[in-house]
Amino acid sequence: MTLWKTRSKTASTREEILDHFLTSVHEVILSRPRPATVGDVVKKYIRSANSVNAVSDSPRVTGSTQSLGIISFRELNDIV
């Protein structure tokens, strides 16, 4: 709000006030961190970066000696 108020002091028309408001809102939205997308998670996995929700951290399947982290995509596809 303060950014918009400061900018709107120099405006002389209604359109300029609205333009300053829209610009200020967009700048605030773009400055905020965005949540991770599926693509971001896949990129981190491919690069072997640490992940908050790593598959290897998942609990074991009941009755199985394998961790979910070592099930291959082929086996996972067969399960589904």
PyMOL Python script that loads the backbone (N, CA, C, O; Angstrom):
from pymol import cmd

cmd.read_pdbstr("""\
ATOM      1  N   MET A   1       0.824  -1.192   0.000  1.00  0.00           N
ATOM      2  CA  MET A   1       0.000   0.000   0.000  1.00  0.00           C
ATOM      3  C   MET A   1       0.867   1.255   0.000  1.00  0.00           C
ATOM      4  O   MET A   1       0.565   2.221  -0.701  1.00  0.00           O
ATOM      5  N   THR A   2       1.933   1.243   0.776  1.00  0.00           N
ATOM      6  CA  THR A   2       2.762   2.451   0.838  1.00  0.00           C
ATOM      7  C   THR A   2       3.422   2.733  -0.502  1.00  0.00           C
ATOM      8  O   THR A   2       3.575   3.891  -0.891  1.00  0.00           O
ATOM      9  N   LEU A   3       3.813   1.684  -1.206  1.00  0.00           N
ATOM     10  CA  LEU A   3       4.407   1.867  -2.532  1.00  0.00           C
ATOM     11  C   LEU A   3       3.404   2.515  -3.473  1.00  0.00           C
ATOM     12  O   LEU A   3       3.747   3.440  -4.210  1.00  0.00           O
ATOM     13  N   TRP A   4       2.169   2.034  -3.449  1.00  0.00           N
ATOM     14  CA  TRP A   4       1.135   2.583  -4.315  1.00  0.00           C
ATOM     15  C   TRP A   4       0.798   4.018  -3.914  1.00  0.00           C
ATOM     16  O   TRP A   4       0.632   4.876  -4.781  1.00  0.00           O
ATOM     17  N   LYS A   5       0.697   4.286  -2.629  1.00  0.00           N
ATOM     18  CA  LYS A   5       0.382   5.645  -2.167  1.00  0.00           C
ATOM     19  C   LYS A   5       1.466   6.631  -2.582  1.00  0.00           C
ATOM     20  O   LYS A   5       1.171   7.759  -2.977  1.00  0.00           O
ATOM     21  N   THR A   6       2.707   6.206  -2.493  1.00  0.00           N
ATOM     22  CA  THR A   6       3.810   7.080  -2.880  1.00  0.00           C
ATOM     23  C   THR A   6       3.762   7.374  -4.370  1.00  0.00           C
ATOM     24  O   THR A   6       3.963   8.514  -4.789  1.00  0.00           O
ATOM     25  N   ARG A   7       3.501   6.366  -5.157  1.00  0.00           N
ATOM     26  CA  ARG A   7       3.449   6.562  -6.609  1.00  0.00           C
ATOM     27  C   ARG A   7       2.224   7.360  -7.040  1.00  0.00           C
ATOM     28  O   ARG A   7       2.299   8.143  -7.986  1.00  0.00           O
ATOM     29  N   SER A   8       1.106   7.171  -6.361  1.00  0.00           N
ATOM     30  CA  SER A   8      -0.129   7.839  -6.782  1.00  0.00           C
ATOM     31  C   SER A   8      -0.126   9.329  -6.463  1.00  0.00           C
ATOM     32  O   SER A   8      -0.982  10.059  -6.964  1.00  0.00           O
ATOM     33  N   LYS A   9       0.804   9.797  -5.650  1.00  0.00           N
ATOM     34  CA  LYS A   9       0.883  11.230  -5.338  1.00  0.00           C
ATOM     35  C   LYS A   9       1.250  12.047  -6.564  1.00  0.00           C
ATOM     36  O   LYS A   9       0.872  13.214  -6.666  1.00  0.00           O
ATOM     37  N   THR A  10       1.979  11.452  -7.489  1.00  0.00           N
ATOM     38  CA  THR A  10       2.392  12.173  -8.696  1.00  0.00           C
ATOM     39  C   THR A  10       1.386  12.028  -9.835  1.00  0.00           C
ATOM     40  O   THR A  10       1.531  12.671 -10.875  1.00  0.00           O
ATOM     41  N   ALA A  11       0.380  11.200  -9.648  1.00  0.00           N
ATOM     42  CA  ALA A  11      -0.614  10.961 -10.708  1.00  0.00           C
ATOM     43  C   ALA A  11      -1.597  12.123 -10.780  1.00  0.00           C
ATOM     44  O   ALA A  11      -1.948  12.734  -9.770  1.00  0.00           O
ATOM     45  N   SER A  12      -2.028  12.408 -12.004  1.00  0.00           N
ATOM     46  CA  SER A  12      -2.971  13.513 -12.184  1.00  0.00           C
ATOM     47  C   SER A  12      -4.323  13.050 -12.713  1.00  0.00           C
ATOM     48  O   SER A  12      -5.299  13.799 -12.653  1.00  0.00           O
ATOM     49  N   THR A  13      -4.394  11.825 -13.229  1.00  0.00           N
ATOM     50  CA  THR A  13      -5.665  11.317 -13.749  1.00  0.00           C
ATOM     51  C   THR A  13      -6.013   9.994 -13.068  1.00  0.00           C
ATOM     52  O   THR A  13      -5.177   9.350 -12.436  1.00  0.00           O
ATOM     53  N   ARG A  14      -7.260   9.626 -13.222  1.00  0.00           N
ATOM     54  CA  ARG A  14      -7.742   8.367 -12.645  1.00  0.00           C
ATOM     55  C   ARG A  14      -7.004   7.170 -13.250  1.00  0.00           C
ATOM     56  O   ARG A  14      -6.671   6.218 -12.546  1.00  0.00           O
ATOM     57  N   GLU A  15      -6.754   7.227 -14.552  1.00  0.00           N
ATOM     58  CA  GLU A  15      -6.056   6.144 -15.239  1.00  0.00           C
ATOM     59  C   GLU A  15      -4.632   5.969 -14.710  1.00  0.00           C
ATOM     60  O   GLU A  15      -4.156   4.844 -14.558  1.00  0.00           O
ATOM     61  N   GLU A  16      -3.958   7.078 -14.434  1.00  0.00           N
ATOM     62  CA  GLU A  16      -2.600   6.998 -13.893  1.00  0.00           C
ATOM     63  C   GLU A  16      -2.605   6.367 -12.503  1.00  0.00           C
ATOM     64  O   GLU A  16      -1.719   5.581 -12.169  1.00  0.00           O
ATOM     65  N   ILE A  17      -3.608   6.716 -11.695  1.00  0.00           N
ATOM     66  CA  ILE A  17      -3.726   6.131 -10.353  1.00  0.00           C
ATOM     67  C   ILE A  17      -3.918   4.623 -10.463  1.00  0.00           C
ATOM     68  O   ILE A  17      -3.272   3.859  -9.746  1.00  0.00           O
ATOM     69  N   LEU A  18      -4.810   4.190 -11.363  1.00  0.00           N
ATOM     70  CA  LEU A  18      -5.042   2.757 -11.553  1.00  0.00           C
ATOM     71  C   LEU A  18      -3.801   2.050 -12.097  1.00  0.00           C
ATOM     72  O   LEU A  18      -3.495   0.931 -11.686  1.00  0.00           O
ATOM     73  N   ASP A  19      -3.092   2.695 -13.013  1.00  0.00           N
ATOM     74  CA  ASP A  19      -1.862   2.108 -13.552  1.00  0.00           C
ATOM     75  C   ASP A  19      -0.812   1.932 -12.455  1.00  0.00           C
ATOM     76  O   ASP A  19      -0.146   0.900 -12.385  1.00  0.00           O
ATOM     77  N   HIS A  20      -0.671   2.943 -11.602  1.00  0.00           N
ATOM     78  CA  HIS A  20       0.275   2.844 -10.491  1.00  0.00           C
ATOM     79  C   HIS A  20      -0.136   1.733  -9.531  1.00  0.00           C
ATOM     80  O   HIS A  20       0.713   1.007  -9.014  1.00  0.00           O
ATOM     81  N   PHE A  21      -1.431   1.604  -9.295  1.00  0.00           N
ATOM     82  CA  PHE A  21      -1.922   0.553  -8.405  1.00  0.00           C
ATOM     83  C   PHE A  21      -1.610  -0.826  -8.982  1.00  0.00           C
ATOM     84  O   PHE A  21      -1.080  -1.691  -8.284  1.00  0.00           O
ATOM     85  N   LEU A  22      -1.940  -1.029 -10.257  1.00  0.00           N
ATOM     86  CA  LEU A  22      -1.675  -2.323 -10.902  1.00  0.00           C
ATOM     87  C   LEU A  22      -0.186  -2.657 -10.913  1.00  0.00           C
ATOM     88  O   LEU A  22       0.204  -3.792 -10.637  1.00  0.00           O
ATOM     89  N   THR A  23       0.632  -1.677 -11.230  1.00  0.00           N
ATOM     90  CA  THR A  23       2.076  -1.898 -11.247  1.00  0.00           C
ATOM     91  C   THR A  23       2.585  -2.284  -9.864  1.00  0.00           C
ATOM     92  O   THR A  23       3.396  -3.200  -9.729  1.00  0.00           O
ATOM     93  N   SER A  24       2.115  -1.593  -8.847  1.00  0.00           N
ATOM     94  CA  SER A  24       2.540  -1.886  -7.474  1.00  0.00           C
ATOM     95  C   SER A  24       2.111  -3.283  -7.045  1.00  0.00           C
ATOM     96  O   SER A  24       2.888  -4.013  -6.430  1.00  0.00           O
ATOM     97  N   VAL A  25       0.875  -3.657  -7.368  1.00  0.00           N
ATOM     98  CA  VAL A  25       0.377  -4.985  -7.005  1.00  0.00           C
ATOM     99  C   VAL A  25       1.196  -6.070  -7.700  1.00  0.00           C
ATOM    100  O   VAL A  25       1.572  -7.059  -7.072  1.00  0.00           O
ATOM    101  N   HIS A  26       1.471  -5.893  -8.981  1.00  0.00           N
ATOM    102  CA  HIS A  26       2.254  -6.886  -9.726  1.00  0.00           C
ATOM    103  C   HIS A  26       3.671  -7.007  -9.165  1.00  0.00           C
ATOM    104  O   HIS A  26       4.211  -8.110  -9.077  1.00  0.00           O
ATOM    105  N   GLU A  27       4.268  -5.891  -8.791  1.00  0.00           N
ATOM    106  CA  GLU A  27       5.617  -5.942  -8.218  1.00  0.00           C
ATOM    107  C   GLU A  27       5.631  -6.702  -6.899  1.00  0.00           C
ATOM    108  O   GLU A  27       6.555  -7.470  -6.630  1.00  0.00           O
ATOM    109  N   VAL A  28       4.607  -6.489  -6.075  1.00  0.00           N
ATOM    110  CA  VAL A  28       4.529  -7.195  -4.793  1.00  0.00           C
ATOM    111  C   VAL A  28       4.330  -8.685  -5.024  1.00  0.00           C
ATOM    112  O   VAL A  28       4.972  -9.507  -4.369  1.00  0.00           O
ATOM    113  N   ILE A  29       3.446  -9.039  -5.949  1.00  0.00           N
ATOM    114  CA  ILE A  29       3.184 -10.456  -6.239  1.00  0.00           C
ATOM    115  C   ILE A  29       4.443 -11.140  -6.768  1.00  0.00           C
ATOM    116  O   ILE A  29       4.762 -12.257  -6.361  1.00  0.00           O
ATOM    117  N   LEU A  30       5.153 -10.476  -7.670  1.00  0.00           N
ATOM    118  CA  LEU A  30       6.358 -11.073  -8.252  1.00  0.00           C
ATOM    119  C   LEU A  30       7.501 -11.180  -7.246  1.00  0.00           C
ATOM    120  O   LEU A  30       8.390 -12.016  -7.409  1.00  0.00           O
ATOM    121  N   SER A  31       7.487 -10.350  -6.217  1.00  0.00           N
ATOM    122  CA  SER A  31       8.565 -10.400  -5.228  1.00  0.00           C
ATOM    123  C   SER A  31       8.379 -11.519  -4.214  1.00  0.00           C
ATOM    124  O   SER A  31       9.321 -11.866  -3.502  1.00  0.00           O
ATOM    125  N   ARG A  32       7.192 -12.083  -4.137  1.00  0.00           N
ATOM    126  CA  ARG A  32       6.924 -13.158  -3.176  1.00  0.00           C
ATOM    127  C   ARG A  32       7.448 -14.481  -3.702  1.00  0.00           C
ATOM    128  O   ARG A  32       7.403 -14.739  -4.905  1.00  0.00           O
ATOM    129  N   PRO A  33       7.952 -15.331  -2.792  1.00  0.00           N
ATOM    130  CA  PRO A  33       8.407 -16.649  -3.241  1.00  0.00           C
ATOM    131  C   PRO A  33       7.218 -17.497  -3.675  1.00  0.00           C
ATOM    132  O   PRO A  33       6.149 -17.445  -3.068  1.00  0.00           O
ATOM    133  N   ARG A  34       7.415 -18.264  -4.714  1.00  0.00           N
ATOM    134  CA  ARG A  34       6.324 -19.104  -5.214  1.00  0.00           C
ATOM    135  C   ARG A  34       6.528 -20.536  -4.741  1.00  0.00           C
ATOM    136  O   ARG A  34       7.659 -20.959  -4.501  1.00  0.00           O
ATOM    137  N   PRO A  35       5.438 -21.280  -4.608  1.00  0.00           N
ATOM    138  CA  PRO A  35       5.599 -22.679  -4.200  1.00  0.00           C
ATOM    139  C   PRO A  35       6.264 -23.492  -5.312  1.00  0.00           C
ATOM    140  O   PRO A  35       6.188 -23.134  -6.487  1.00  0.00           O
ATOM    141  N   ALA A  36       6.898 -24.562  -4.934  1.00  0.00           N
ATOM    142  CA  ALA A  36       7.589 -25.416  -5.904  1.00  0.00           C
ATOM    143  C   ALA A  36       6.588 -26.087  -6.833  1.00  0.00           C
ATOM    144  O   ALA A  36       5.537 -26.558  -6.396  1.00  0.00           O
ATOM    145  N   THR A  37       6.923 -26.125  -8.111  1.00  0.00           N
ATOM    146  CA  THR A  37       6.088 -26.808  -9.096  1.00  0.00           C
ATOM    147  C   THR A  37       6.593 -28.241  -9.257  1.00  0.00           C
ATOM    148  O   THR A  37       7.647 -28.604  -8.734  1.00  0.00           O
ATOM    149  N   VAL A  38       5.839 -29.033  -9.976  1.00  0.00           N
ATOM    150  CA  VAL A  38       6.251 -30.412 -10.255  1.00  0.00           C
ATOM    151  C   VAL A  38       7.586 -30.405 -11.003  1.00  0.00           C
ATOM    152  O   VAL A  38       8.462 -31.227 -10.734  1.00  0.00           O
ATOM    153  N   GLY A  39       7.729 -29.488 -11.923  1.00  0.00           N
ATOM    154  CA  GLY A  39       8.984 -29.379 -12.672  1.00  0.00           C
ATOM    155  C   GLY A  39      10.170 -29.083 -11.774  1.00  0.00           C
ATOM    156  O   GLY A  39      11.252 -29.639 -11.963  1.00  0.00           O
ATOM    157  N   ASP A  40       9.968 -28.193 -10.777  1.00  0.00           N
ATOM    158  CA  ASP A  40      11.041 -27.885  -9.827  1.00  0.00           C
ATOM    159  C   ASP A  40      11.445 -29.113  -9.028  1.00  0.00           C
ATOM    160  O   ASP A  40      12.632 -29.362  -8.823  1.00  0.00           O
ATOM    161  N   VAL A  41      10.461 -29.877  -8.579  1.00  0.00           N
ATOM    162  CA  VAL A  41      10.739 -31.083  -7.796  1.00  0.00           C
ATOM    163  C   VAL A  41      11.494 -32.101  -8.639  1.00  0.00           C
ATOM    164  O   VAL A  41      12.442 -32.724  -8.163  1.00  0.00           O
ATOM    165  N   VAL A  42      11.073 -32.272  -9.900  1.00  0.00           N
ATOM    166  CA  VAL A  42      11.746 -33.231 -10.792  1.00  0.00           C
ATOM    167  C   VAL A  42      13.182 -32.781 -11.062  1.00  0.00           C
ATOM    168  O   VAL A  42      14.096 -33.605 -11.072  1.00  0.00           O
ATOM    169  N   LYS A  43      13.386 -31.473 -11.281  1.00  0.00           N
ATOM    170  CA  LYS A  43      14.740 -30.963 -11.515  1.00  0.00           C
ATOM    171  C   LYS A  43      15.631 -31.227 -10.309  1.00  0.00           C
ATOM    172  O   LYS A  43      16.782 -31.636 -10.467  1.00  0.00           O
ATOM    173  N   LYS A  44      15.111 -30.999  -9.105  1.00  0.00           N
ATOM    174  CA  LYS A  44      15.899 -31.266  -7.897  1.00  0.00           C
ATOM    175  C   LYS A  44      16.221 -32.749  -7.792  1.00  0.00           C
ATOM    176  O   LYS A  44      17.328 -33.117  -7.399  1.00  0.00           O
ATOM    177  N   TYR A  45      15.266 -33.599  -8.137  1.00  0.00           N
ATOM    178  CA  TYR A  45      15.482 -35.047  -8.074  1.00  0.00           C
ATOM    179  C   TYR A  45      16.557 -35.471  -9.067  1.00  0.00           C
ATOM    180  O   TYR A  45      17.441 -36.262  -8.739  1.00  0.00           O
ATOM    181  N   ILE A  46      16.473 -34.940 -10.280  1.00  0.00           N
ATOM    182  CA  ILE A  46      17.443 -35.296 -11.317  1.00  0.00           C
ATOM    183  C   ILE A  46      18.839 -34.833 -10.914  1.00  0.00           C
ATOM    184  O   ILE A  46      19.823 -35.536 -11.145  1.00  0.00           O
ATOM    185  N   ARG A  47      18.920 -33.663 -10.320  1.00  0.00           N
ATOM    186  CA  ARG A  47      20.217 -33.124  -9.895  1.00  0.00           C
ATOM    187  C   ARG A  47      20.659 -33.685  -8.549  1.00  0.00           C
ATOM    188  O   ARG A  47      21.710 -33.300  -8.034  1.00  0.00           O
ATOM    189  N   SER A  48      19.882 -34.575  -7.982  1.00  0.00           N
ATOM    190  CA  SER A  48      20.154 -35.207  -6.686  1.00  0.00           C
ATOM    191  C   SER A  48      20.232 -34.205  -5.549  1.00  0.00           C
ATOM    192  O   SER A  48      20.989 -34.390  -4.596  1.00  0.00           O
ATOM    193  N   ALA A  49      19.449 -33.146  -5.654  1.00  0.00           N
ATOM    194  CA  ALA A  49      19.396 -32.171  -4.569  1.00  0.00           C
ATOM    195  C   ALA A  49      18.505 -32.699  -3.456  1.00  0.00           C
ATOM    196  O   ALA A  49      17.629 -33.530  -3.692  1.00  0.00           O
ATOM    197  N   ASN A  50      18.730 -32.219  -2.257  1.00  0.00           N
ATOM    198  CA  ASN A  50      17.899 -32.629  -1.134  1.00  0.00           C
ATOM    199  C   ASN A  50      16.476 -32.143  -1.337  1.00  0.00           C
ATOM    200  O   ASN A  50      16.246 -31.050  -1.853  1.00  0.00           O
ATOM    201  N   SER A  51      15.545 -32.952  -0.932  1.00  0.00           N
ATOM    202  CA  SER A  51      14.137 -32.618  -1.058  1.00  0.00           C
ATOM    203  C   SER A  51      13.477 -32.779   0.290  1.00  0.00           C
ATOM    204  O   SER A  51      13.848 -33.652   1.075  1.00  0.00           O
ATOM    205  N   VAL A  52      12.495 -31.933   0.560  1.00  0.00           N
ATOM    206  CA  VAL A  52      11.769 -32.024   1.822  1.00  0.00           C
ATOM    207  C   VAL A  52      10.968 -33.312   1.872  1.00  0.00           C
ATOM    208  O   VAL A  52      10.859 -33.936   2.928  1.00  0.00           O
ATOM    209  N   ASN A  53      10.414 -33.711   0.752  1.00  0.00           N
ATOM    210  CA  ASN A  53       9.571 -34.900   0.689  1.00  0.00           C
ATOM    211  C   ASN A  53      10.220 -35.968  -0.182  1.00  0.00           C
ATOM    212  O   ASN A  53       9.617 -36.422  -1.154  1.00  0.00           O
ATOM    213  N   ALA A  54      11.418 -36.365   0.146  1.00  0.00           N
ATOM    214  CA  ALA A  54      12.127 -37.365  -0.646  1.00  0.00           C
ATOM    215  C   ALA A  54      11.439 -38.715  -0.527  1.00  0.00           C
ATOM    216  O   ALA A  54      10.954 -39.084   0.543  1.00  0.00           O
ATOM    217  N   VAL A  55      11.400 -39.450  -1.633  1.00  0.00           N
ATOM    218  CA  VAL A  55      10.766 -40.765  -1.646  1.00  0.00           C
ATOM    219  C   VAL A  55      11.496 -41.716  -0.708  1.00  0.00           C
ATOM    220  O   VAL A  55      10.873 -42.563  -0.068  1.00  0.00           O
ATOM    221  N   SER A  56      12.807 -41.579  -0.627  1.00  0.00           N
ATOM    222  CA  SER A  56      13.577 -42.477   0.239  1.00  0.00           C
ATOM    223  C   SER A  56      13.263 -42.264   1.714  1.00  0.00           C
ATOM    224  O   SER A  56      13.552 -43.132   2.537  1.00  0.00           O
ATOM    225  N   ASP A  57      12.679 -41.124   2.058  1.00  0.00           N
ATOM    226  CA  ASP A  57      12.277 -40.860   3.439  1.00  0.00           C
ATOM    227  C   ASP A  57      10.911 -41.437   3.764  1.00  0.00           C
ATOM    228  O   ASP A  57      10.475 -41.395   4.914  1.00  0.00           O
ATOM    229  N   SER A  58      10.234 -41.975   2.760  1.00  0.00           N
ATOM    230  CA  SER A  58       8.891 -42.510   2.963  1.00  0.00           C
ATOM    231  C   SER A  58       8.950 -43.790   3.781  1.00  0.00           C
ATOM    232  O   SER A  58       9.953 -44.503   3.754  1.00  0.00           O
ATOM    233  N   PRO A  59       7.889 -44.081   4.501  1.00  0.00           N
ATOM    234  CA  PRO A  59       7.876 -45.326   5.275  1.00  0.00           C
ATOM    235  C   PRO A  59       7.809 -46.543   4.357  1.00  0.00           C
ATOM    236  O   PRO A  59       7.434 -46.441   3.189  1.00  0.00           O
ATOM    237  N   ARG A  60       8.171 -47.670   4.898  1.00  0.00           N
ATOM    238  CA  ARG A  60       8.113 -48.908   4.118  1.00  0.00           C
ATOM    239  C   ARG A  60       6.668 -49.348   3.944  1.00  0.00           C
ATOM    240  O   ARG A  60       5.804 -49.056   4.772  1.00  0.00           O
ATOM    241  N   VAL A  61       6.426 -50.059   2.847  1.00  0.00           N
ATOM    242  CA  VAL A  61       5.107 -50.607   2.584  1.00  0.00           C
ATOM    243  C   VAL A  61       4.872 -51.754   3.558  1.00  0.00           C
ATOM    244  O   VAL A  61       5.771 -52.560   3.798  1.00  0.00           O
ATOM    245  N   THR A  62       3.674 -51.832   4.115  1.00  0.00           N
ATOM    246  CA  THR A  62       3.362 -52.879   5.082  1.00  0.00           C
ATOM    247  C   THR A  62       3.549 -54.254   4.452  1.00  0.00           C
ATOM    248  O   THR A  62       3.017 -54.524   3.375  1.00  0.00           O
ATOM    249  N   GLY A  63       4.301 -55.121   5.119  1.00  0.00           N
ATOM    250  CA  GLY A  63       4.532 -56.470   4.612  1.00  0.00           C
ATOM    251  C   GLY A  63       5.637 -56.554   3.587  1.00  0.00           C
ATOM    252  O   GLY A  63       5.871 -57.626   3.029  1.00  0.00           O
ATOM    253  N   SER A  64       6.323 -55.463   3.321  1.00  0.00           N
ATOM    254  CA  SER A  64       7.379 -55.461   2.316  1.00  0.00           C
ATOM    255  C   SER A  64       8.717 -55.169   2.980  1.00  0.00           C
ATOM    256  O   SER A  64       8.790 -54.431   3.962  1.00  0.00           O
ATOM    257  N   THR A  65       9.756 -55.750   2.437  1.00  0.00           N
ATOM    258  CA  THR A  65      11.097 -55.476   2.946  1.00  0.00           C
ATOM    259  C   THR A  65      11.759 -54.358   2.168  1.00  0.00           C
ATOM    260  O   THR A  65      12.853 -53.916   2.519  1.00  0.00           O
ATOM    261  N   GLN A  66      11.091 -53.889   1.093  1.00  0.00           N
ATOM    262  CA  GLN A  66      11.654 -52.825   0.274  1.00  0.00           C
ATOM    263  C   GLN A  66      11.138 -51.473   0.735  1.00  0.00           C
ATOM    264  O   GLN A  66       9.984 -51.338   1.141  1.00  0.00           O
ATOM    265  N   SER A  67      11.999 -50.488   0.668  1.00  0.00           N
ATOM    266  CA  SER A  67      11.599 -49.113   0.905  1.00  0.00           C
ATOM    267  C   SER A  67      10.963 -48.593  -0.376  1.00  0.00           C
ATOM    268  O   SER A  67      11.298 -49.054  -1.467  1.00  0.00           O
ATOM    269  N   LEU A  68      10.056 -47.644  -0.254  1.00  0.00           N
ATOM    270  CA  LEU A  68       9.454 -47.062  -1.459  1.00  0.00           C
ATOM    271  C   LEU A  68      10.499 -46.377  -2.320  1.00  0.00           C
ATOM    272  O   LEU A  68      10.308 -46.233  -3.527  1.00  0.00           O
ATOM    273  N   GLY A  69      11.609 -45.949  -1.713  1.00  0.00           N
ATOM    274  CA  GLY A  69      12.659 -45.265  -2.447  1.00  0.00           C
ATOM    275  C   GLY A  69      13.394 -46.143  -3.429  1.00  0.00           C
ATOM    276  O   GLY A  69      14.025 -45.619  -4.347  1.00  0.00           O
ATOM    277  N   ILE A  70      13.344 -47.461  -3.284  1.00  0.00           N
ATOM    278  CA  ILE A  70      14.089 -48.336  -4.191  1.00  0.00           C
ATOM    279  C   ILE A  70      13.195 -49.063  -5.187  1.00  0.00           C
ATOM    280  O   ILE A  70      13.676 -49.892  -5.960  1.00  0.00           O
ATOM    281  N   ILE A  71      11.915 -48.764  -5.177  1.00  0.00           N
ATOM    282  CA  ILE A  71      11.024 -49.342  -6.188  1.00  0.00           C
ATOM    283  C   ILE A  71      11.266 -48.608  -7.496  1.00  0.00           C
ATOM    284  O   ILE A  71      11.243 -47.378  -7.525  1.00  0.00           O
ATOM    285  N   SER A  72      11.495 -49.329  -8.564  1.00  0.00           N
ATOM    286  CA  SER A  72      11.758 -48.694  -9.849  1.00  0.00           C
ATOM    287  C   SER A  72      10.456 -48.204 -10.458  1.00  0.00           C
ATOM    288  O   SER A  72       9.367 -48.598 -10.042  1.00  0.00           O
ATOM    289  N   PHE A  73      10.592 -47.328 -11.462  1.00  0.00           N
ATOM    290  CA  PHE A  73       9.406 -46.814 -12.144  1.00  0.00           C
ATOM    291  C   PHE A  73       8.622 -47.947 -12.796  1.00  0.00           C
ATOM    292  O   PHE A  73       7.393 -47.906 -12.844  1.00  0.00           O
ATOM    293  N   ARG A  74       9.319 -48.945 -13.292  1.00  0.00           N
ATOM    294  CA  ARG A  74       8.659 -50.085 -13.934  1.00  0.00           C
ATOM    295  C   ARG A  74       7.798 -50.832 -12.917  1.00  0.00           C
ATOM    296  O   ARG A  74       6.640 -51.143 -13.194  1.00  0.00           O
ATOM    297  N   GLU A  75       8.353 -51.118 -11.752  1.00  0.00           N
ATOM    298  CA  GLU A  75       7.592 -51.811 -10.715  1.00  0.00           C
ATOM    299  C   GLU A  75       6.422 -50.966 -10.249  1.00  0.00           C
ATOM    300  O   GLU A  75       5.327 -51.481 -10.023  1.00  0.00           O
ATOM    301  N   LEU A  76       6.654 -49.664 -10.104  1.00  0.00           N
ATOM    302  CA  LEU A  76       5.586 -48.766  -9.680  1.00  0.00           C
ATOM    303  C   LEU A  76       4.476 -48.730 -10.718  1.00  0.00           C
ATOM    304  O   LEU A  76       3.297 -48.691 -10.366  1.00  0.00           O
ATOM    305  N   ASN A  77       4.844 -48.744 -11.992  1.00  0.00           N
ATOM    306  CA  ASN A  77       3.863 -48.752 -13.062  1.00  0.00           C
ATOM    307  C   ASN A  77       3.062 -50.047 -13.039  1.00  0.00           C
ATOM    308  O   ASN A  77       1.855 -50.025 -13.279  1.00  0.00           O
ATOM    309  N   ASP A  78       3.711 -51.173 -12.755  1.00  0.00           N
ATOM    310  CA  ASP A  78       3.014 -52.458 -12.676  1.00  0.00           C
ATOM    311  C   ASP A  78       2.041 -52.488 -11.507  1.00  0.00           C
ATOM    312  O   ASP A  78       0.975 -53.096 -11.595  1.00  0.00           O
ATOM    313  N   ILE A  79       2.411 -51.829 -10.411  1.00  0.00           N
ATOM    314  CA  ILE A  79       1.536 -51.789  -9.239  1.00  0.00           C
ATOM    315  C   ILE A  79       0.267 -51.014  -9.540  1.00  0.00           C
ATOM    316  O   ILE A  79      -0.830 -51.420  -9.157  1.00  0.00           O
ATOM    317  N   VAL A  80       0.428 -49.890 -10.231  1.00  0.00           N
ATOM    318  CA  VAL A  80      -0.716 -49.037 -10.543  1.00  0.00           C
ATOM    319  C   VAL A  80      -1.513 -49.680 -11.641  1.00  0.00           C
ATOM    320  O   VAL A  80      -2.530 -49.132 -12.067  1.00  0.00           O
TER     321      VAL A  80
END
""", "prot")
cmd.dss("prot")
cmd.show_as("cartoon", "prot")
cmd.util.cbc("prot")
cmd.orient("prot")
